[in-house]
Amino acid sequence: MGSPRPPRRLAARSAVFTVWYLRAVAALNILGAVWVSFGADIRRHNAQDYFTPYLLTAGFTSGAIALFLAVTMRRRKRAAWILNLVLCGLFFAALALSMVWPDIHEHAQNWVSLALTTAFLAGLVAGRREFRAKGDAANPWQAAVVAALGLVLAALVGTGLVDATNSRHGAFGDSFGYALLRLISLVPNDSAFMTISTPGWVDVVINVMSTLLFVLVLFAAFRSPRGRELLCGEDEDRLRVLLDKYGERDSLGYFALRRDKSVIWSPSGKSAVAYRVLGGVSLASGDPIGDPEAWPGAIDAWLNEARDHAWVPAVMGAGEEAGTVYARHGLDALELGDEAIVETADFTLEGRAMRTVRQAHNRVRRSGCTVRVRRHAEIPADELAALVELADDWRDGQTERGFSMALGRLGDPSDGQCVMVECADGEGRPRALLSFVPWGPRGLSLDLMRRDRGSDNGLIEFMVIELIQRAGEVGVDQISLNFAMFRSVFERGSRLGAGPVLRLWHSLLTFFSRWWQIESLYRANAKFRPIWEPRYVLFGKSSELPRIGLAGARAEGFLGAPRLPSPLRRRPR
């Protein structure tokens, strides 16, 4: 019989202990690098007959390595556990065997080092079942390529620095050998390079390159896999069946059909979570698709997949009902903003509150602008292709923005039930277009908004009002407009009696709105006096919010990510 499985609580605590051990060692190593006398003490107690505990050696390199291992162990990566087990096991065996000699075991420090190393090794063994996160199958060869190319490049740069600053004018081979050996060992034997004499800063630069290269190799070896099983034809067909049956529950449901998303299903197949993996974050958007009674099964499957791959789970734009279900599965909620929804039967331009909107609408109408509303399926193919080309020409920049409230395509034959709103000026020239995706059988959700840069600023509002007034032509009675991030801050922050924290938050958002149009989106939506439906971001830990924010910004197209050279990129299936 095999050894009994350690209790789950012991395994979890052992895993936490290993992470905190590595964090403490990393802190001491970095402290020893910046505090010269402390670092000298550590190195003096790690020479000749003295040993320090596992990984405790003062320096930035050892500190960076220990910190990186702490991060990967906290994410429960199996590869990091294996590496620590091998390295710590070898160190433990060497230290335990060395204790046989009297000159070694007579020092109390060595017994303390052996005890701490044994505790860490025991924590690794006891907590082994906690480290289940899988790595990418391509990580080993990519790490090898990064190491080989990085070592050659760093060696050449180091050789150039040594050649340029060497006061003894040695041969090129000596300079290259000195730089390469310092990259590998950090402190080469100076007696082997009598023809090399360089300033101290050159050695520091080469050591820094060595540290950065080593951390980059570790990153390539341990990075989380990407979600490569993108939405396939079968998944899309199954999602469309669920949307036909349950699509009216969430105005963002149709955006689950983006083809840069992956989808994971509940065991019953009656519900699914659509998500995208960016920067190690598994980012879902909107509510789960399908039967609400099956949502927990889909959420469990998604969370288990995230845990197995060391992804950070997060949800952007969940509604209140879905947010409550996600919260039951251990996620915390933070209100992200509000979605503007217009009930067409209740909308009116009458009244003092709508005076400005009414005047702007009449002004555009008097200029001769006309609007046409059609389903995509009703538009001839050549005409639809021309509209797609216009949308591309009118796009602001090369990046297609949007993720949680954008379909990412226009004119696809499978999206025939989408609604196109076109606007032409008095001379019949196209000036703007809007595209809406279906929201159940009686609703629409805004997907795309484009206009000619030389057109009237009030054109979009004019088109939205025309669609609301003519909603019966396409058989809808509710329309979801733009999402207003932090709406409550803008609405309450300028009121009499707002607290100092709220006023400060309002001032900051107003400042950043100069670049990101946060406030202008709220003002544009508020003109239509909509119903505001709150949307939430859900996350596991508050410390992960910055990472989730970066992933969300990348998904929405506001941030780009540096890319590896083409041979090193992981390609989607």
BAVEX-232180 format. One line per 2 residues: for each residue x, y, z of C-alpha. Coordinates in steps of 0.25 Angstrom, whole numbers. Example, Ala and Ser with C-alpha at 12.3 -4.5 7.8 and 13.67 -1.06 7.14 Angstrom:
BEGIN
49:-18:31  55:-4:29
END
This chain:
BEGIN
0:0:0  4:14:-3
7:25:8  -6:31:13
-11:44:7  -8:56:16
-20:63:21  -25:74:12
-23:85:23  -9:80:26
-6:80:11  -11:94:9
-3:100:21  9:93:16
8:99:3  6:113:9
18:111:18  27:108:6
22:121:-1  25:129:12
39:123:13  43:127:-1
37:141:2  45:142:14
58:137:7  56:147:-4
54:159:5  67:155:13
75:153:0  70:167:-6
73:173:8  87:167:8
89:173:-6  86:187:-2
91:187:12  106:184:10
110:180:24  98:170:26
101:164:12  115:162:16
111:155:29  102:146:21
113:142:11  123:140:22
113:130:28  112:123:15
127:120:13  137:109:17
131:101:28  118:109:29
105:107:22  92:116:20
78:110:18  73:107:4
74:119:-5  79:129:5
91:136:-1  91:151:-1
89:157:-15  80:163:-25
80:151:-34  77:141:-23
67:150:-17  60:151:-31
60:136:-33  54:133:-19
44:144:-21  40:138:-35
39:124:-29  30:130:-18
21:136:-28  20:123:-36
18:114:-24  7:123:-19
0:121:-32  2:106:-29
10:103:-42  14:88:-42
27:92:-50  31:101:-39
29:90:-29  37:80:-36
48:90:-38  49:94:-23
48:79:-19  60:75:-28
68:87:-24  65:86:-9
66:71:-9  80:72:-15
84:83:-5  78:75:7
86:63:3  99:70:1
97:77:15  93:65:22
105:57:17  114:69:21
109:68:35  117:55:37
130:63:37  133:69:51
137:82:45  123:84:40
114:78:50  121:86:62
115:99:57  101:102:62
98:110:50  99:98:41
89:90:50  79:102:48
81:103:33  79:88:33
66:89:41  60:100:32
64:93:19  57:80:25
45:88:29  44:94:15
46:80:8  36:74:17
26:85:14  28:82:-1
25:67:1  13:70:10
7:80:1  10:73:-12
-5:71:-16  -7:86:-15
2:89:-27  -7:84:-38
-6:96:-48  -1:91:-62
9:98:-71  9:100:-86
15:88:-93  23:98:-101
30:104:-89  42:96:-88
47:98:-102  43:112:-102
51:114:-89  63:107:-96
62:116:-108  61:129:-99
73:124:-91  82:121:-104
78:134:-111  79:142:-99
92:137:-95  99:139:-108
93:154:-109  97:157:-95
111:151:-97  113:160:-109
108:172:-102  117:169:-90
129:167:-100  127:180:-106
126:187:-92  139:180:-88
146:183:-101  143:197:-100
147:199:-86  158:189:-84
171:197:-80  180:185:-83
175:183:-98  174:168:-98
170:159:-109  155:158:-114
155:144:-109  159:148:-95
148:159:-95  137:149:-99
142:138:-89  142:148:-78
128:153:-82  122:139:-84
128:134:-71  123:146:-63
109:144:-69  109:129:-64
116:130:-51  114:145:-48
128:145:-41  139:139:-50
153:136:-46  161:148:-49
174:140:-49  169:134:-62
168:147:-69  181:155:-66
179:163:-79  165:168:-74
164:181:-66  150:188:-66
143:198:-58  134:193:-47
121:198:-54  124:188:-66
123:176:-57  111:182:-51
104:183:-64  108:169:-68
103:164:-55  89:171:-57
88:165:-71  91:151:-65
80:153:-55  70:158:-65
73:147:-74  71:137:-63
58:143:-59  53:143:-74
57:128:-75  49:125:-62
37:133:-68  37:125:-81
38:112:-74  27:115:-64
17:124:-71  3:120:-71
-3:114:-83  -12:122:-92
-26:118:-95  -24:112:-108
-38:105:-111  -45:117:-117
-59:117:-120  -62:106:-131
-74:104:-140  -80:94:-131
-79:103:-119  -85:115:-127
-97:106:-131  -99:102:-117
-98:116:-112  -108:121:-122
-118:110:-117  -117:115:-103
-118:130:-107  -131:127:-115
-136:121:-102  -130:130:-91
-124:142:-99  -134:152:-93
-128:150:-79  -115:158:-82
-113:169:-92  -98:165:-93
-101:150:-96  -99:151:-112
-85:156:-109  -81:142:-105
-81:139:-119  -68:147:-121
-58:137:-128  -46:141:-120
-53:135:-107  -53:121:-102
-65:114:-96  -66:104:-85
-79:97:-82  -87:92:-70
-88:77:-69  -102:77:-73
-99:85:-86  -110:95:-82
-101:107:-78  -87:112:-82
-77:123:-78  -70:130:-90
-56:135:-86  -42:140:-92
-29:137:-85  -19:150:-85
-7:151:-77  -10:139:-68
-24:145:-66  -37:136:-70
-46:148:-73  -61:145:-74
-71:155:-78  -85:157:-76
-94:146:-69  -93:131:-72
-101:127:-84  -113:118:-83
-122:113:-72  -119:120:-59
-121:107:-51  -109:101:-59
-100:114:-56  -93:108:-44
-88:96:-52  -82:105:-63
-76:114:-53  -70:102:-45
-64:97:-58  -58:110:-62
-52:112:-48  -46:98:-48
-40:101:-61  -34:114:-56
-29:107:-44  -22:96:-52
-15:105:-61  -11:116:-50
-20:126:-57  -26:138:-49
-41:137:-51  -49:150:-53
-62:154:-59  -65:168:-65
-79:173:-67  -87:163:-59
-101:167:-56  -107:166:-41
-113:152:-42  -100:146:-48
-91:154:-39  -99:148:-27
-96:134:-33  -82:137:-35
-80:142:-21  -86:129:-16
-74:122:-23  -64:130:-15
-62:143:-24  -63:157:-18
-71:168:-26  -68:182:-29
-78:191:-36  -72:195:-49
-82:204:-55  -96:204:-61
-102:200:-74  -112:210:-80
-125:203:-85  -136:210:-92
-151:205:-92  -156:210:-105
-170:211:-101  -167:220:-90
-157:229:-97  -162:243:-101
-155:256:-106  -166:264:-99
-163:272:-86  -153:282:-81
-143:272:-77  -142:267:-92
-141:281:-98  -127:281:-102
-128:267:-108  -140:271:-115
-134:283:-121  -122:276:-125
-130:265:-132  -139:275:-139
-126:283:-144  -120:270:-150
-133:267:-157  -135:281:-163
-121:279:-169  -127:268:-178
-121:256:-171  -129:243:-173
-128:229:-165  -130:215:-170
-132:203:-161  -131:189:-166
-127:175:-161  -113:171:-167
-120:159:-174  -129:170:-182
-116:177:-187  -111:173:-201
-97:166:-200  -90:177:-208
-97:188:-200  -93:181:-187
-79:180:-192  -78:195:-195
-84:198:-181  -73:189:-175
-62:197:-183  -68:210:-178
-68:205:-164  -53:202:-165
-50:215:-171  -57:223:-160
-51:215:-149  -42:223:-139
-29:217:-140  -24:203:-145
-28:195:-132  -42:190:-132
-47:193:-118  -57:186:-109
-58:172:-102  -70:171:-93
-79:179:-101  -74:177:-115
-76:166:-125  -62:169:-132
-68:166:-146  -78:173:-156
-85:167:-168  -83:152:-164
-94:144:-171  -97:137:-157
-101:151:-151  -113:153:-160
-122:157:-149  -113:169:-145
-119:183:-148  -112:193:-156
-115:208:-154  -110:216:-166
-110:232:-167  -108:240:-180
-107:255:-181  -116:263:-190
-108:260:-202  -110:245:-200
-95:242:-195  -93:232:-184
-89:240:-171  -90:230:-160
-95:216:-156  -99:208:-144
-100:193:-142  -108:186:-131
-108:171:-128  -120:164:-123
-124:164:-109  -134:152:-108
-146:154:-118  -150:168:-114
-137:175:-111  -125:181:-117
-111:184:-111  -101:194:-117
-89:188:-123  -83:197:-133
-83:213:-134  -76:219:-146
-77:233:-152  -70:241:-163
-60:250:-155  -65:262:-163
-80:260:-159  -89:267:-149
-86:264:-134  -100:261:-132
-102:251:-142  -101:239:-133
-111:244:-124  -120:247:-135
-119:233:-140  -122:227:-127
-134:235:-125  -139:231:-139
-137:216:-136  -144:218:-123
-156:224:-130  -156:214:-141
-153:202:-132  -166:195:-137
-160:194:-151  -151:183:-145
-160:178:-134  -152:183:-122
-157:190:-109  -144:191:-101
-130:196:-106  -117:195:-98
-107:207:-101  -93:209:-96
-87:205:-83  -85:217:-73
-73:213:-64  -73:219:-50
-87:226:-53  -90:227:-39
-78:235:-36  -81:245:-47
-95:246:-43  -93:248:-28
-79:254:-27  -83:268:-32
-96:268:-23  -97:277:-11
-93:269:2  -83:259:-5
-72:254:4  -58:257:2
-54:243:-3  -65:244:-13
-61:258:-18  -47:253:-19
-51:241:-27  -60:250:-36
-48:260:-38  -39:248:-42
-48:242:-52  -51:256:-58
-36:258:-60  -34:244:-67
-47:246:-75  -38:256:-84
-32:244:-90  -42:232:-88
-56:238:-89  -61:233:-77
-70:245:-73  -74:248:-87
-80:234:-89  -88:236:-76
-93:249:-81  -96:244:-95
-104:232:-89  -111:241:-79
-117:250:-90  -127:239:-93
-132:237:-78  -130:222:-78
-132:212:-68  -118:209:-61
-115:195:-59  -102:192:-50
-91:184:-55  -80:177:-47
-66:173:-48  -63:160:-40
-50:155:-35  -43:145:-25
-34:154:-17  -32:169:-16
-17:168:-19  -21:163:-33
-29:175:-37  -17:182:-44
-14:170:-52  -29:168:-55
-30:183:-59  -18:182:-69
-24:169:-75  -37:176:-77
-30:188:-83  -24:179:-93
-36:172:-96  -44:185:-99
-33:189:-108  -27:201:-99
-14:195:-97  -5:186:-105
5:176:-101  19:174:-105
21:162:-114  31:151:-115
39:149:-128  30:141:-138
38:128:-136  35:128:-121
20:132:-121  10:122:-117
0:120:-128  -15:117:-125
-20:104:-131
END
